[in-house]
Amino acid sequence: MKRKLSIIGKHTSMILLGAALMCLFSSCAVNDKSENYESVNDEMEIVDLNEMDNEEQYSAAENETERDTVDAGNEQLPLSAEDNYKAVLLNNGDFISTGMQNKKINLTNIKEVVTDDDSITVAATKFAVMDLDNDGQNEIILWIQINDISDYGFEVLRYQEGAVYGYTLQYREFMDLKTDGTFIFSEGSADLGIGKLSFSGNGCVIDKLYYSESQYDSNNELEVQYIANGTLYSEEEFNNDMSHQEEKSNVTWYDLTPGNVESAF
């Protein structure tokens, strides 16, 4: 009987020991799973943070690009020659007077290119648009009226180096302008001819194509020479050239009004 009880006691101890071991193993397994779960969660959080950082960086880059685009869209581009001319003619811009040490002038004070006498009235009444020097870019020619007399002179406006420059010409220097840019100039009754304008820096020069030139000889008698492109030729040939000049088409002049300016540009 005692032997049976002893055997039973041993079996019970083994069962209890097995149960204890099973509980221990179960606890370890649970702890391992918990640690693994926490590790996975940590990794997921790191991935999520990285994704958030990437999204924020992408969003910031996208916003920067948008700002650059807006800035580029708001950037003011330089005005074209036509826009500059239009601004001057509509009295919304200045031109640089080469005859007044590059002083800025507008149409309201254009009198300054003529005189500082307050009793004299000066106005630009007409304008023409053409390429005077055949460089592929148009110039503007303003017809200047002084004290209601319309044969005082002209202001030639030329766009260069991002600005409009003005060159003042007396009437006798720049008469009867033709569509090919030629005109009549006169320096006296026996000194006249056909010329074209050329521009160099801030200067404006009359290139004499066909002209007469007078001088007194040793006997104090007036002597006249006729010159074509730097070469002497006859009076008859000169007169023929002057006649052909008159037959050329005149440039078109427009009244200086906002409507005509808008139409021209």
TATATA-V787971 format. One record per pair of residues at least 6 apart in sequence whose ideal C-beta (glycine too) atoms are under 6 Angstrom apart, sorted by the first residue. I is the first residue (numbers start at 1). J is the second residue. If there is no record, write none. Layout:
i j
I J
I J
//
This chain:
i j
81 159
82 265
84 159
84 164
85 140
86 265
87 93
88 95
88 164
89 261
90 261
91 106
91 107
94 104
94 106
95 105
95 157
95 164
95 166
96 102
96 163
96 165
97 103
97 105
97 113
97 166
98 165
98 167
98 202
99 168
107 124
110 124
111 122
113 168
114 122
120 147
121 147
122 146
123 145
124 142
124 144
124 256
125 143
125 145
125 256
126 143
126 253
126 255
126 256
127 140
127 142
127 254
127 256
128 141
128 251
128 253
129 138
129 140
129 264
130 251
131 138
132 139
132 181
132 197
133 197
133 198
133 199
139 156
139 158
140 157
141 154
141 156
142 155
144 152
144 153
144 155
146 152
151 171
152 171
153 169
153 170
153 171
154 169
154 174
155 166
155 168
156 167
157 164
157 166
158 165
167 204
172 186
173 185
174 183
175 184
176 183
176 184
177 183
177 251
178 248
179 249
179 251
181 196
182 194
182 196
185 195
185 206
186 192
190 212
190 214
190 224
191 213
191 214
193 208
193 210
193 211
194 209
194 210
194 245
195 206
195 207
195 208
195 209
196 207
198 205
198 207
210 228
210 241
211 227
212 224
212 226
213 225
214 222
214 224
215 223
216 222
217 223
226 233
226 235
226 238
254 260
//
